[in-house]
Amino acid sequence: MSLIVSIETSTPLCSVALHQSGELLCTLETMEEGGHGKRLTRLIEAVCKESGISLEQLDAIAVSNGPGSYTGLRIGLATAKGLCFALDIPLITLNTLKIMANAWIDIPSSTFLLPMMDARRMEVYAAVFEGASHENFVETQAIVLEPNSFLNLTQPTIAFGNGALKWKDSCENKWVTFSEEHPYPHAKFMGKDAAVAYKKQNFASLVQAEPEYLKEFMGTKPKSKAL
């Protein structure tokens, strides 16, 4: 038995879920602008309260650790670390694209899942997973999409996520179909992986854990002052 709160803040959708041994008890979300900073701790308290669980009963905190939004990932990890320090419980970090793949169930073993997160212009964060097992087939990467991207995939593949549809018109791989389902990762799909990690004691360091950004931060350049 394990009670784990999962936190997902890598995109504009901020979500929290509470699982018991991998089974979902409660989940809440917000798309409010700035909601990661404003609402995250309240969502955590709310899912526990609605489930009749106190924070002190939690066995671990799981958090999506990238790729994704720089600000969102930092807020999520900092919040998770703070709770783990305060409650003296372990931290579990999970790959964002694997969380997206977990949203798909009853997928044939002959089908691949290709989650794509928007990373500006034609760049995406992407990975490939086997449909039935959700085992990783192509590692997480940042890639600039070209018509001939992922031509090595020669079996049915579902491309999805908020970065996938911008590739739809130019994709030359006949095996790839596009879905508008599950555009963002969600905390409710973190429970089973978090439970497995907890059982195996696959914990992250509260001191050394950092978000996996995949690429350097590209901020907006300040406007030059008129002379």
C-alpha positions as CSV (number, residue, x, y, z in Angstrom):
1,M,0.0,0.0,0.0
2,S,1.3,3.4,-0.9
3,L,-0.3,6.8,-0.9
4,I,1.4,9.1,-3.4
5,V,0.5,12.6,-4.5
6,S,1.5,13.3,-8.2
7,I,2.3,16.7,-9.5
8,E,2.3,17.7,-13.2
9,T,3.2,21.3,-14.2
10,S,5.2,21.0,-17.4
11,T,2.5,22.7,-19.6
12,P,-0.2,25.3,-19.2
13,L,-2.3,22.6,-17.6
14,C,-1.5,22.2,-13.9
15,S,-2.8,19.0,-12.4
16,V,-2.5,17.1,-9.2
17,A,-3.6,13.5,-8.3
18,L,-3.7,11.2,-5.3
19,H,-3.2,7.5,-5.9
20,Q,-3.3,4.5,-3.6
21,S,-1.0,1.7,-4.8
22,G,-1.4,3.1,-8.3
23,E,-5.2,3.5,-8.2
24,L,-6.6,7.0,-8.6
25,L,-8.4,8.4,-5.6
26,C,-8.8,12.0,-6.7
27,T,-7.5,14.5,-9.2
28,L,-7.9,18.2,-9.8
29,E,-6.5,20.6,-12.4
30,T,-6.4,24.2,-13.5
31,M,-5.7,26.1,-16.7
32,E,-5.6,29.4,-15.0
33,E,-2.8,31.7,-16.2
34,G,-0.1,31.6,-13.5
35,G,-2.0,28.7,-11.8
36,H,1.1,26.7,-11.2
37,G,2.4,29.3,-8.7
38,K,-1.0,30.4,-7.4
39,R,-2.9,27.2,-7.1
40,L,-0.6,24.2,-6.9
41,T,-0.3,23.9,-3.1
42,R,-4.1,24.4,-2.8
43,L,-4.7,21.6,-5.3
44,I,-2.5,19.3,-3.3
45,E,-4.4,20.1,-0.1
46,A,-7.7,19.7,-1.9
47,V,-7.1,16.3,-3.4
48,C,-6.0,15.0,0.1
49,K,-9.0,16.6,1.8
50,E,-11.5,15.2,-0.7
51,S,-10.0,11.7,-0.2
52,G,-10.0,12.0,3.6
53,I,-6.2,11.8,3.7
54,S,-3.8,14.0,5.7
55,L,-0.5,15.1,4.3
56,E,1.2,13.3,7.1
57,Q,-0.2,10.0,5.7
58,L,1.5,10.4,2.4
59,D,4.3,7.9,1.5
60,A,5.9,9.9,-1.3
61,I,5.6,12.7,-3.8
62,A,5.9,12.1,-7.5
63,V,6.6,15.0,-10.0
64,S,7.0,15.3,-13.7
65,N,10.6,16.2,-14.3
66,G,10.6,17.2,-17.9
67,P,10.8,18.0,-20.6
68,G,8.5,20.9,-20.7
69,S,8.0,24.5,-19.5
70,Y,11.1,25.9,-17.7
71,T,8.9,27.8,-15.2
72,G,6.4,25.1,-14.7
73,L,9.0,22.4,-14.1
74,R,10.8,24.5,-11.6
75,I,7.6,25.3,-9.7
76,G,6.6,21.6,-9.6
77,L,9.9,20.3,-8.5
78,A,10.4,23.0,-5.9
79,T,7.0,22.3,-4.4
80,A,7.6,18.5,-4.5
81,K,11.0,18.9,-2.8
82,G,9.5,21.2,-0.1
83,L,6.8,18.7,0.8
84,C,9.3,15.8,0.9
85,F,11.6,17.8,3.2
86,A,8.7,18.8,5.5
87,L,7.1,15.4,5.6
88,D,10.3,13.4,5.5
89,I,9.2,11.2,2.6
90,P,10.9,10.3,-0.7
91,L,10.7,12.1,-4.1
92,I,9.9,10.3,-7.3
93,T,10.6,11.9,-10.7
94,L,8.9,10.8,-13.9
95,N,9.4,11.6,-17.6
96,T,6.7,13.9,-19.0
97,L,6.4,12.1,-22.3
98,K,6.0,8.8,-20.6
99,I,3.2,10.3,-18.6
100,M,1.5,11.3,-21.9
101,A,1.9,7.8,-23.3
102,N,0.3,6.3,-20.1
103,A,-3.0,8.1,-21.1
104,W,-3.5,5.5,-23.9
105,I,-4.8,2.1,-22.8
106,D,-5.8,-1.0,-24.8
107,I,-3.4,-0.1,-27.6
108,P,-2.2,-3.0,-29.8
109,S,1.4,-4.1,-29.3
110,S,2.0,-3.4,-33.0
111,T,1.2,0.3,-32.6
112,F,3.6,3.0,-31.5
113,L,2.8,6.1,-29.5
114,L,4.5,9.3,-30.4
115,P,3.8,12.1,-27.8
116,M,5.0,15.5,-28.9
117,M,5.2,18.6,-26.7
118,D,5.4,22.0,-28.4
119,A,8.8,23.6,-28.0
120,R,8.2,26.7,-30.2
121,R,8.1,27.0,-34.0
122,M,8.6,23.5,-35.6
123,E,10.6,22.2,-32.6
124,V,9.1,19.6,-30.3
125,Y,10.0,17.3,-27.4
126,A,9.2,13.8,-28.6
127,A,9.7,10.1,-27.8
128,V,8.3,6.9,-29.1
129,F,6.7,4.2,-26.9
130,E,5.4,0.7,-27.6
131,G,1.6,0.9,-27.5
132,A,0.8,-2.0,-25.3
133,S,3.7,-2.1,-22.8
134,H,4.5,1.7,-22.9
135,E,8.2,0.7,-23.0
136,N,10.5,3.3,-24.5
137,F,11.4,2.7,-28.2
138,V,13.0,6.0,-29.1
139,E,14.5,8.1,-26.3
140,T,13.2,11.6,-25.4
141,Q,14.7,14.3,-27.6
142,A,14.3,17.8,-28.8
143,I,13.8,17.8,-32.5
144,V,13.0,20.3,-35.3
145,L,10.3,18.6,-37.3
146,E,10.9,18.0,-41.0
147,P,8.7,16.2,-43.5
148,N,11.0,13.1,-43.3
149,S,11.2,13.0,-39.4
150,F,10.7,9.6,-37.9
151,L,10.7,7.7,-41.2
152,N,12.3,4.8,-39.3
153,L,8.8,4.1,-37.8
154,T,7.4,1.4,-40.1
155,Q,4.3,0.3,-38.2
156,P,1.1,2.1,-37.1
157,T,2.0,5.2,-35.0
158,I,-0.2,7.6,-33.2
159,A,1.2,11.1,-32.9
160,F,-0.5,13.3,-30.3
161,G,0.2,16.1,-27.9
162,N,0.1,19.9,-28.3
163,G,3.1,19.8,-30.7
164,A,1.9,17.0,-33.0
165,L,-0.7,18.7,-35.1
166,K,1.7,21.3,-36.5
167,W,3.5,18.4,-38.3
168,K,0.3,16.9,-39.7
169,D,0.3,18.6,-43.1
170,S,4.0,18.0,-43.8
171,C,4.6,14.5,-42.4
172,E,5.7,12.1,-45.1
173,N,5.5,8.9,-43.0
174,K,2.3,7.0,-44.1
175,W,2.4,5.0,-40.9
176,V,1.7,8.1,-38.7
177,T,-1.8,9.2,-37.8
178,F,-2.6,12.2,-35.7
179,S,-4.9,12.5,-32.7
180,E,-6.2,15.5,-30.8
181,E,-6.7,13.4,-27.7
182,H,-4.5,13.9,-24.6
183,P,-2.9,17.2,-25.8
184,Y,-1.2,17.7,-22.4
185,P,0.3,15.3,-19.7
186,H,-1.9,14.9,-16.7
187,A,-1.1,13.8,-13.1
188,K,-3.8,11.2,-13.1
189,F,-1.7,9.1,-15.4
190,M,1.3,9.1,-13.1
191,G,0.0,6.7,-10.5
192,K,1.1,3.3,-11.7
193,D,4.7,4.4,-12.6
194,A,5.0,6.2,-9.3
195,A,3.8,3.0,-7.4
196,V,6.4,0.9,-9.2
197,A,9.1,3.4,-8.4
198,Y,8.1,3.4,-4.8
199,K,8.1,-0.4,-4.5
200,K,11.6,-0.5,-6.1
201,Q,12.7,2.5,-3.9
202,N,13.7,4.3,-7.1
203,F,13.9,7.7,-5.5
204,A,15.4,11.0,-6.6
205,S,17.8,13.0,-4.5
206,L,16.2,16.0,-2.8
207,V,19.5,17.9,-3.1
208,Q,20.6,17.0,-6.7
209,A,17.3,16.4,-8.6
210,E,16.9,19.0,-11.4
211,P,14.4,19.3,-14.2
212,E,15.4,17.7,-17.5
213,Y,15.0,20.7,-19.8
214,L,16.7,19.1,-22.9
215,K,17.7,22.5,-24.2
216,E,18.9,25.8,-22.9
217,F,16.5,28.5,-21.8
218,M,15.7,31.0,-24.6
219,G,14.4,34.1,-22.9
220,T,13.1,37.2,-24.5
221,K,15.8,39.7,-25.2
222,P,15.3,43.1,-23.5
223,K,14.4,45.9,-25.9
224,S,17.2,48.3,-26.6
225,K,16.8,51.8,-25.4
226,A,16.4,54.5,-28.0
227,L,19.4,56.8,-28.3
